[in-house]
Amino acid sequence: MKIKRFIPMVDRKTLIFLSGFVWSVVGALLCWRAAGWLKEIEGDMGPFLVSGVLLAILIHHFGFLKLAYKNTERITSLQGKNSVFAFQERKSYIIILIMICLGIILRHSPIPKQWLAVIYLGFGGAMILSSIKYYHLFLKMFFKK
């Protein structure tokens, strides 16, 4: 029995939407965790919040936006129906696993949570900002038909 029979096949438009959705959800979860840590600060959380937002803009502009562009190009070049998991390249799943492990290690490290909040806000915010690229392309594809 081949496992491929059980993997849903979807079109490019669905893969584009799924990519944006996953980036948004993961970004929101990272920001939610950061917000929880910032709530615990007894002093002014403003500098940490501003630092996280600035970091998000930098990560978005210099890293994730290029990655999102490359990924949308790859998805739009696919023909026919593809595995629902094709919204990311195979090698990207290894990177995702490494990032999850690093997140777990950071959360259990002695680094103060307000500084981790800056990192989590940076990456989470960048993911949310970069997901807009996917949604924009999805809407263009959706209304093109």
WOKA-V618165 format. One record per pair of residues at least 24 apart in sequence whose ideal C-beta (glycine too) atoms are under 8 Angstrom apart, sorted by the first residue. I is the first residue (numbers start at 1). J is the second residue. D is the distance in Angstrom with one decimal. If there is no record, write none. Layout:
I_J_D, I_J_D
This chain:
4_83_8.0, 7_83_5.1, 7_84_6.7, 7_85_7.0, 8_83_7.6, 8_84_4.5, 9_81_3.9, 9_82_6.4, 9_83_6.4, 9_84_7.2, 10_81_6.1, 10_82_6.8, 10_83_7.9, 10_84_5.2, 11_80_7.9, 11_81_5.8, 11_82_7.9, 12_75_5.6, 12_76_5.9, 12_78_5.6, 12_82_7.6, 12_141_7.3, 13_138_6.4, 13_141_4.7, 13_142_6.5, 14_84_7.6, 15_75_4.9, 15_78_7.3, 15_82_6.6, 15_84_7.6, 15_86_5.9, 15_87_4.6, 16_72_6.5, 16_75_5.7, 16_76_7.6, 16_87_7.8, 16_134_5.5, 16_137_5.3, 16_138_4.7, 16_141_6.5, 17_134_7.1, 17_135_7.6, 17_138_4.6, 18_84_7.0, 18_87_4.6, 19_68_7.9, 19_71_6.3, 19_72_7.6, 19_75_7.0, 19_87_4.4, 19_88_7.3, 19_131_7.8, 19_134_4.8, 20_131_4.5, 20_132_7.7, 20_133_7.6, 20_134_2.9, 20_135_4.7, 20_138_6.3, 21_131_7.6, 21_134_8.0, 22_87_6.9, 23_68_7.5, 23_127_4.8, 23_128_7.3, 23_130_6.0, 23_131_3.8, 23_134_6.6, 24_127_7.3, 24_128_5.8, 24_131_4.3, 26_124_7.5, 26_127_5.7, 27_123_7.6, 27_124_4.4, 27_125_6.7, 27_126_7.3, 27_127_3.1, 27_128_3.8, 27_131_6.6, 28_124_6.9, 28_128_6.6, 29_124_7.2, 30_120_4.7, 30_121_7.4, 30_123_5.6, 30_124_2.9, 30_127_7.0, 31_120_7.0, 31_121_5.9, 31_124_3.9, 31_125_6.2, 31_128_7.2, 32_124_8.0, 33_117_8.0, 33_120_5.5, 33_124_7.9, 34_116_7.5, 34_117_4.0, 34_118_7.7, 34_120_3.8, 34_121_4.4, 34_124_6.5, 35_117_7.7, 37_113_4.0, 37_114_6.3, 37_116_6.3, 37_117_4.2, 37_120_7.6, 38_114_6.6, 38_117_5.0, 40_113_6.7, 41_114_5.5, 45_114_7.3, 48_114_5.0, 48_115_7.6, 48_117_5.7, 48_118_5.5, 49_121_7.2, 51_118_4.7, 51_121_7.9, 52_117_6.4, 52_118_4.6, 52_119_7.8, 52_120_7.5, 52_121_2.7, 52_122_5.5, 52_125_6.7, 53_121_6.7, 53_125_6.3, 55_118_6.2, 55_119_7.4, 55_121_6.8, 55_122_3.1, 55_125_7.6, 55_126_7.8, 56_121_6.1, 56_122_4.9, 56_123_7.5, 56_124_7.2, 56_125_2.8, 56_126_4.7, 56_128_7.9, 56_129_6.5, 57_125_7.6, 57_126_7.7, 57_129_7.4, 58_122_7.5, 58_126_8.0, 59_122_5.4, 59_123_6.3, 59_125_7.8, 59_126_3.7, 60_125_7.3, 60_126_4.1, 60_129_4.1, 60_130_5.5, 63_126_7.1, 64_126_4.8, 64_127_6.5, 64_129_7.4, 64_130_3.9, 65_129_7.7, 65_130_5.5, 65_133_6.6, 67_130_7.2, 68_130_4.5, 68_131_7.6, 68_133_4.3, 68_134_6.5, 69_133_6.6, 72_133_6.4, 72_134_6.6, 72_137_5.3, 76_137_7.6
